[in-house]
Amino acid sequence: MKYNNRNYIIIDASDLGDVNFDEVMETSADTARTSLDGTRVVLKFISQQGQEYPPSIQQINSKSARMTWEETIELMNSAEWTSDEDLI
């Protein structure tokens, strides 16, 4: 799969200001996927050798465990992230 090298995490939206967007694949807070209630965001990144998380993410206490693409897609299809109107 083409996304095997990507990692995904969820953080509190209030922590977005602590993210160095040069370290993740989103370009700004505006491009991060946000939960429907606006309280959580998902970020994707490619781990550098010897680093579990990018440096700015390492310091964020609200971060989830790293997830795979498959786990993230499953989460994004939940009621917390996708409204019934968005489902096709």
C-alpha positions in Angstrom: 0.0 0.0 0.0 1.3 3.5 -0.8 0.6 4.9 2.6 2.6 2.3 4.7 5.2 4.9 5.6 2.7 7.4 7.0 1.7 7.7 10.6 -1.4 9.3 11.9 -2.3 10.8 15.3 -5.1 12.6 16.9 -4.5 15.7 19.1 -6.7 18.3 20.8 -7.5 21.2 18.5 -6.3 23.5 21.2 -2.8 22.1 20.7 -2.6 23.0 17.0 -0.6 26.1 17.9 2.2 23.9 19.2 2.6 22.0 15.9 5.5 22.8 13.6 3.8 22.3 10.2 7.2 21.7 8.6 7.2 18.4 10.5 3.8 17.1 9.4 2.1 16.6 6.1 -0.6 19.2 6.7 0.5 22.7 5.6 -1.4 24.6 8.3 -4.1 24.3 11.0 -6.6 25.0 8.2 -5.7 21.9 6.3 -5.9 19.5 9.2 -9.0 17.2 9.4 -11.1 18.3 12.3 -13.7 16.3 14.2 -17.3 17.4 13.8 -17.4 19.0 17.2 -14.2 20.9 16.4 -12.3 19.6 19.4 -9.9 17.1 17.8 -7.7 17.0 14.7 -5.8 14.3 12.9 -2.3 14.8 11.6 -0.2 12.7 9.4 3.6 12.4 9.3 6.4 10.2 8.1 8.6 9.1 11.0 12.3 9.9 10.8 14.7 7.2 11.8 14.9 7.1 15.6 11.9 9.3 16.2 8.5 8.0 17.3 7.0 11.4 16.7 8.2 14.7 15.1 9.8 17.0 17.8 6.9 19.4 18.1 4.4 16.5 18.4 6.5 14.8 21.0 5.8 17.6 23.5 2.0 17.5 23.0 0.3 15.7 25.9 -3.0 15.2 24.1 -1.5 13.1 21.2 -2.9 9.6 20.6 -0.9 6.6 19.9 0.3 6.4 16.3 -2.2 4.9 13.9 -2.0 3.2 10.5 -3.9 4.5 7.5 -6.4 1.7 7.9 -7.1 2.6 11.5 -7.4 6.3 10.6 -9.9 5.6 7.8 -12.0 3.5 10.2 -12.0 6.4 12.7 -12.7 9.0 10.1 -15.8 7.0 9.1 -17.2 7.2 12.6 -20.0 9.5 13.7 -17.4 11.7 15.6 -15.7 12.6 12.3 -18.3 12.1 9.5 -21.9 13.2 9.5 -24.6 11.2 7.9 -24.9 13.8 5.1 -21.3 13.2 4.2 -21.8 9.5 3.6 -22.5 8.4 0.1 
